[in-house]
Amino acid sequence: MSDFDKATKRVFMGKNHPHFKYKKAYTISEYSKWTLKNCKKGGVMLSTMKGRLRTSPYCTEEQLLTVKEFKNRNGKRKGINGYNKHFIARDDSTTVMDEYSQVISQRFLNKALV
C-alpha cells in the first residue's frame, strides 16, 4: 500500500472538547464526521476539513468550527486584514476610466507597425 492510500492522522491540540482527547491522533475523516453529526449550526465537510488541515500537523478547536464561524472568528476577515490590503488601497486611488484608458493604450502600442 502506498503512502497516498494511508489515512493521515492529525494530533488534536484542543483543551476542552467533549469528544476529542488532548494529544491523541484522529483522521481528518473522523473530525469531519463528528462535526457533521454533532454541530447544531452545521458541520464541516470532508473537503473543507482537508483544506484546513492540509499543512498543519495538528488540529485545534478553532479548525472544527462551522464555515461561517471559521471565517468570522475574532472579527477578522482574511481579505481585509490579510494580504489584500495593498490591492484595496490601490482600487481606491484609481478610477475605472484610468484603467480602461491604460488597456486601450496598451492594445494600440502592441500592434505591429508594418
Z-matrix of the N, CA and C atoms (Angstrom, degrees):
N
C 1 1.455
C 2 1.534 1 108.58
N 3 1.313 2 116.56 1 133.31
C 4 1.462 3 120.37 2 -178.84
C 5 1.523 4 111.26 3 -81.47
N 6 1.328 5 115.72 4 168.08
C 7 1.465 6 121.02 5 179.05
C 8 1.524 7 111.32 6 -64.95
N 9 1.330 8 116.46 7 -27.96
C 10 1.461 9 120.80 8 -178.18
C 11 1.532 10 111.50 9 -64.65
N 12 1.333 11 116.75 10 -35.63
C 13 1.459 12 121.17 11 -176.46
C 14 1.524 13 113.71 12 -80.63
N 15 1.322 14 117.00 13 -17.23
C 16 1.465 15 120.07 14 -177.64
C 17 1.524 16 111.01 15 -73.06
N 18 1.313 17 115.92 16 143.52
C 19 1.463 18 120.88 17 175.96
C 20 1.530 19 108.30 18 -77.12
N 21 1.318 20 115.80 19 122.26
C 22 1.456 21 118.63 20 179.21
C 23 1.521 22 109.28 21 -87.26
N 24 1.309 23 115.25 22 140.78
C 25 1.458 24 120.53 23 -178.70
C 26 1.517 25 109.87 24 -110.95
N 27 1.322 26 114.91 25 147.96
C 28 1.462 27 121.54 26 176.25
C 29 1.523 28 107.76 27 -121.66
N 30 1.320 29 115.61 28 135.23
C 31 1.466 30 121.40 29 179.34
C 32 1.516 31 108.67 30 -72.92
N 33 1.327 32 116.84 31 135.72
C 34 1.468 33 121.29 32 178.51
C 35 1.523 34 108.99 33 -87.02
N 36 1.342 35 116.57 34 125.71
C 37 1.457 36 121.53 35 -176.79
C 38 1.529 37 112.94 36 -112.90
N 39 1.313 38 117.66 37 15.99
C 40 1.460 39 120.33 38 177.26
C 41 1.517 40 111.17 39 -82.09
N 42 1.320 41 116.52 40 153.35
C 43 1.474 42 120.63 41 -175.61
C 44 1.529 43 112.74 42 -91.34
N 45 1.320 44 116.75 43 -53.03
C 46 1.468 45 120.39 44 -172.33
C 47 1.522 46 110.56 45 -115.16
N 48 1.313 47 116.12 46 82.34
C 49 1.458 48 119.69 47 178.51
C 50 1.521 49 108.70 48 -123.95
N 51 1.346 50 117.60 49 138.11
C 52 1.466 51 119.49 50 -175.78
C 53 1.529 52 114.51 51 -69.65
N 54 1.323 53 118.58 52 -23.83
C 55 1.463 54 120.19 53 -175.08
C 56 1.535 55 113.14 54 -113.68
N 57 1.318 56 117.05 55 -49.58
C 58 1.458 57 121.08 56 -175.09
C 59 1.528 58 111.09 57 -84.31
N 60 1.317 59 115.54 58 135.64
C 61 1.462 60 121.98 59 -178.55
C 62 1.533 61 110.86 60 -93.20
N 63 1.307 62 115.51 61 145.19
C 64 1.465 63 123.26 62 -178.81
C 65 1.528 64 110.54 63 -61.95
N 66 1.328 65 116.76 64 130.89
C 67 1.470 66 125.79 65 177.95
C 68 1.531 67 113.81 66 63.62
N 69 1.323 68 117.39 67 24.47
C 70 1.453 69 120.82 68 173.22
C 71 1.524 70 107.71 69 -108.23
N 72 1.329 71 117.61 70 141.34
C 73 1.462 72 121.89 71 -175.56
C 74 1.530 73 111.02 72 -88.93
N 75 1.317 74 115.73 73 137.29
C 76 1.470 75 123.54 74 176.53
C 77 1.519 76 108.53 75 -133.18
N 78 1.320 77 116.44 76 156.65
C 79 1.461 78 119.79 77 176.52
C 80 1.531 79 109.31 78 -79.71
N 81 1.317 80 114.69 79 160.35
C 82 1.464 81 120.09 80 178.30
C 83 1.520 82 109.77 81 -63.18
N 84 1.306 83 116.58 82 -34.81
C 85 1.461 84 121.44 83 178.04
C 86 1.536 85 111.42 84 -63.11
N 87 1.317 86 116.96 85 -39.66
C 88 1.468 87 120.66 86 178.27
C 89 1.521 88 111.26 87 -64.18
N 90 1.335 89 116.93 88 -41.55
C 91 1.467 90 120.03 89 177.17
C 92 1.526 91 110.12 90 -60.89
N 93 1.313 92 116.31 91 -46.32
C 94 1.459 93 121.06 92 -177.62
C 95 1.532 94 111.98 93 -64.88
N 96 1.317 95 116.31 94 -47.33
C 97 1.474 96 120.32 95 -179.28
C 98 1.528 97 111.31 96 -60.58
N 99 1.328 98 116.67 97 -40.22
C 100 1.452 99 119.51 98 -179.69
C 101 1.528 100 111.04 99 -64.35
N 102 1.335 101 117.46 100 -43.49
C 103 1.470 102 120.07 101 -179.47
C 104 1.520 103 110.81 102 -66.16
N 105 1.324 104 117.77 103 -40.24
C 106 1.466 105 120.64 104 179.40
C 107 1.531 106 111.31 105 -64.54
N 108 1.316 107 116.27 106 -34.70
C 109 1.464 108 120.28 107 -177.22
C 110 1.535 109 112.96 108 -81.91
N 111 1.332 110 117.94 109 -35.02
C 112 1.461 111 120.26 110 -168.80
C 113 1.523 112 116.63 111 -111.74
N 114 1.314 113 119.92 112 -13.76
C 115 1.466 114 120.96 113 -179.27
C 116 1.525 115 110.20 114 -82.67
N 117 1.317 116 116.54 115 128.32
C 118 1.460 117 121.65 116 -178.60
C 119 1.523 118 112.37 117 -71.87
N 120 1.333 119 116.99 118 -31.63
C 121 1.463 120 121.24 119 -177.75
C 122 1.524 121 112.30 120 -88.93
N 123 1.299 122 117.86 121 7.42
C 124 1.461 123 122.05 122 -176.86
C 125 1.510 124 109.54 123 106.60
N 126 1.298 125 115.83 124 150.98
C 127 1.455 126 119.73 125 -177.01
C 128 1.509 127 113.01 126 -97.19
N 129 1.311 128 114.31 127 -161.51
C 130 1.458 129 121.82 128 -179.94
C 131 1.528 130 107.09 129 -117.94
N 132 1.323 131 115.98 130 122.69
C 133 1.460 132 121.23 131 179.56
C 134 1.528 133 110.15 132 -64.71
N 135 1.319 134 115.96 133 156.89
C 136 1.456 135 121.64 134 -177.98
C 137 1.528 136 111.55 135 -60.16
N 138 1.326 137 117.44 136 -42.60
C 139 1.469 138 120.00 137 -179.08
C 140 1.527 139 111.34 138 -64.50
N 141 1.332 140 117.09 139 -36.96
C 142 1.462 141 121.30 140 177.82
C 143 1.522 142 110.53 141 -67.11
N 144 1.321 143 115.89 142 -43.08
C 145 1.465 144 120.33 143 179.39
C 146 1.526 145 110.82 144 -64.42
N 147 1.320 146 117.52 145 -37.52
C 148 1.468 147 120.78 146 176.89
C 149 1.523 148 110.29 147 -62.47
N 150 1.320 149 116.47 148 -40.36
C 151 1.455 150 120.21 149 179.02
C 152 1.517 151 112.29 150 -65.52
N 153 1.326 152 116.49 151 -39.78
C 154 1.469 153 120.15 152 -179.86
C 155 1.521 154 112.20 153 -68.63
N 156 1.329 155 116.76 154 -36.17
C 157 1.460 156 120.97 155 -173.91
C 158 1.531 157 113.30 156 -102.07
N 159 1.321 158 117.61 157 8.16
C 160 1.468 159 121.60 158 -173.90
C 161 1.524 160 112.80 159 -53.79
N 162 1.313 161 117.25 160 -49.62
C 163 1.468 162 119.93 161 -176.14
C 164 1.524 163 113.23 162 -105.03
N 165 1.300 164 117.16 163 -5.86
C 166 1.460 165 120.49 164 -176.64
C 167 1.530 166 111.21 165 -87.17
N 168 1.327 167 118.43 166 133.89
C 169 1.464 168 120.61 167 178.18
C 170 1.535 169 112.56 168 -79.96
N 171 1.329 170 116.93 169 -8.33
C 172 1.453 171 120.57 170 -179.03
C 173 1.532 172 110.16 171 -141.57
N 174 1.331 173 115.53 172 167.84
C 175 1.464 174 122.19 173 178.72
C 176 1.523 175 108.66 174 -118.99
N 177 1.327 176 116.56 175 139.85
C 178 1.461 177 121.19 176 177.63
C 179 1.527 178 109.39 177 -114.02
N 180 1.318 179 115.91 178 169.74
C 181 1.465 180 120.43 179 177.31
C 182 1.526 181 111.16 180 -62.37
N 183 1.320 182 116.45 181 -31.88
C 184 1.464 183 121.34 182 -179.57
C 185 1.525 184 111.03 183 -63.80
N 186 1.311 185 118.05 184 -34.71
C 187 1.456 186 121.55 185 -179.37
C 188 1.524 187 113.02 186 -74.93
N 189 1.316 188 117.34 187 -10.94
C 190 1.462 189 121.43 188 177.55
C 191 1.530 190 112.49 189 -92.54
N 192 1.324 191 117.28 190 0.91
C 193 1.466 192 120.89 191 179.74
C 194 1.520 193 110.80 192 -69.96
N 195 1.336 194 116.00 193 157.82
C 196 1.461 195 119.78 194 175.90
C 197 1.524 196 109.12 195 -65.08
N 198 1.313 197 116.40 196 167.01
C 199 1.462 198 121.06 197 -175.88
C 200 1.525 199 110.84 198 -59.72
N 201 1.318 200 116.80 199 -44.94
C 202 1.468 201 120.84 200 -178.78
C 203 1.533 202 111.35 201 -64.11
N 204 1.321 203 117.00 202 -45.38
C 205 1.461 204 121.04 203 179.28
C 206 1.533 205 111.20 204 -66.44
N 207 1.332 206 116.68 205 -36.92
C 208 1.466 207 120.60 206 -178.88
C 209 1.525 208 110.98 207 -66.94
N 210 1.328 209 117.48 208 -39.32
C 211 1.462 210 120.92 209 179.21
C 212 1.522 211 111.79 210 -68.72
N 213 1.321 212 117.34 211 -36.95
C 214 1.455 213 121.15 212 -174.45
C 215 1.523 214 113.72 213 -100.64
N 216 1.312 215 118.52 214 16.34
C 217 1.467 216 120.05 215 -177.40
C 218 1.522 217 110.73 216 -63.65
N 219 1.292 218 115.17 217 138.43
C 220 1.470 219 124.18 218 179.40
C 221 1.523 220 112.77 219 57.90
N 222 1.303 221 118.46 220 19.16
C 223 1.454 222 121.54 221 178.61
C 224 1.510 223 113.45 222 70.60
N 225 1.310 224 118.25 223 13.35
C 226 1.461 225 121.81 224 -177.50
C 227 1.525 226 109.51 225 -103.41
N 228 1.314 227 115.48 226 139.55
C 229 1.455 228 122.04 227 174.37
C 230 1.519 229 108.24 228 -119.58
N 231 1.289 230 117.50 229 134.90
C 232 1.460 231 121.38 230 -175.20
C 233 1.529 232 111.83 231 -59.89
N 234 1.316 233 117.65 232 -41.86
C 235 1.450 234 120.65 233 -175.97
C 236 1.518 235 113.46 234 -64.92
N 237 1.327 236 118.08 235 -31.34
C 238 1.462 237 121.18 236 -177.44
C 239 1.525 238 110.57 237 -90.12
N 240 1.310 239 117.84 238 -43.54
C 241 1.462 240 120.95 239 -175.47
C 242 1.522 241 113.00 240 -94.77
N 243 1.323 242 118.22 241 -7.32
C 244 1.454 243 120.31 242 -174.97
C 245 1.507 244 113.59 243 -98.45
N 246 1.309 245 114.95 244 -141.56
C 247 1.451 246 121.34 245 -172.41
C 248 1.523 247 113.88 246 -73.73
N 249 1.329 248 119.92 247 -10.26
C 250 1.462 249 122.37 248 -177.47
C 251 1.526 250 113.67 249 -83.00
N 252 1.312 251 118.97 250 0.86
C 253 1.460 252 122.41 251 -177.73
C 254 1.526 253 111.63 252 -55.99
N 255 1.324 254 117.14 253 -43.84
C 256 1.461 255 121.81 254 -179.23
C 257 1.532 256 110.93 255 -61.35
N 258 1.328 257 116.77 256 -42.91
C 259 1.454 258 120.49 257 -176.83
C 260 1.524 259 111.83 258 -71.16
N 261 1.326 260 117.77 259 -33.97
C 262 1.464 261 120.90 260 177.29
C 263 1.523 262 109.46 261 -65.44
N 264 1.329 263 118.17 262 -42.73
C 265 1.466 264 121.57 263 178.74
C 266 1.528 265 110.65 264 -64.85
N 267 1.310 266 118.29 265 -39.11
C 268 1.454 267 121.76 266 -179.65
C 269 1.534 268 111.17 267 -65.25
N 270 1.328 269 116.78 268 -40.52
C 271 1.459 270 120.43 269 -179.68
C 272 1.516 271 112.01 270 -64.49
N 273 1.331 272 118.51 271 -30.97
C 274 1.457 273 121.25 272 179.43
C 275 1.527 274 111.32 273 -72.32
N 276 1.319 275 117.94 274 -28.60
C 277 1.464 276 120.61 275 -174.01
C 278 1.531 277 113.16 276 -89.55
N 279 1.328 278 119.24 277 -18.21
C 280 1.462 279 120.97 278 -179.54
C 281 1.523 280 109.99 279 -111.63
N 282 1.307 281 115.83 280 153.09
C 283 1.462 282 120.26 281 177.06
C 284 1.514 283 109.34 282 -102.16
N 285 1.298 284 116.33 283 167.30
C 286 1.453 285 121.33 284 179.88
C 287 1.526 286 109.77 285 -66.14
N 288 1.316 287 117.24 286 -38.43
C 289 1.453 288 120.92 287 -178.90
C 290 1.530 289 111.42 288 -65.11
N 291 1.326 290 118.31 289 -36.81
C 292 1.458 291 120.94 290 177.33
C 293 1.528 292 110.19 291 -61.63
N 294 1.310 293 116.58 292 -45.54
C 295 1.452 294 120.65 293 179.98
C 296 1.525 295 110.65 294 -65.46
N 297 1.329 296 117.67 295 -40.96
C 298 1.459 297 121.91 296 -179.60
C 299 1.529 298 110.66 297 -64.87
N 300 1.310 299 116.94 298 -42.19
C 301 1.461 300 120.07 299 179.58
C 302 1.530 301 111.17 300 -65.11
N 303 1.328 302 117.04 301 -33.85
C 304 1.453 303 120.20 302 176.86
C 305 1.526 304 111.23 303 -67.41
N 306 1.317 305 117.33 304 -36.94
C 307 1.467 306 121.51 305 178.45
C 308 1.526 307 109.98 306 -64.98
N 309 1.332 308 116.55 307 -48.30
C 310 1.461 309 120.97 308 179.85
C 311 1.533 310 110.51 309 -61.49
N 312 1.309 311 117.64 310 -43.65
C 313 1.457 312 122.27 311 179.19
C 314 1.524 313 110.76 312 -60.96
N 315 1.328 314 116.24 313 -42.69
C 316 1.460 315 120.36 314 -179.69
C 317 1.524 316 111.13 315 -65.55
N 318 1.328 317 117.73 316 -38.29
C 319 1.466 318 121.17 317 176.75
C 320 1.518 319 110.55 318 -59.84
N 321 1.304 320 116.70 319 -45.39
C 322 1.465 321 121.71 320 -179.52
C 323 1.533 322 111.26 321 -64.02
N 324 1.328 323 115.92 322 -41.87
C 325 1.459 324 120.00 323 -177.90
C 326 1.522 325 113.14 324 -70.67
N 327 1.326 326 117.55 325 -23.61
C 328 1.456 327 121.27 326 -179.21
C 329 1.527 328 112.84 327 -82.12
N 330 1.309 329 118.87 328 -11.02
C 331 1.468 330 121.64 329 -178.27
C 332 1.526 331 110.11 330 -72.33
N 333 1.319 332 114.56 331 145.28
C 334 1.469 333 119.88 332 178.09
C 335 1.515 334 109.93 333 -74.49
N 336 1.322 335 117.34 334 145.99
C 337 1.463 336 122.52 335 -177.44
C 338 1.526 337 111.89 336 -99.47
N 339 1.287 338 119.24 337 40.57
C 340 1.469 339 122.68 338 -177.72
C 341 1.499 340 110.45 339 -95.26
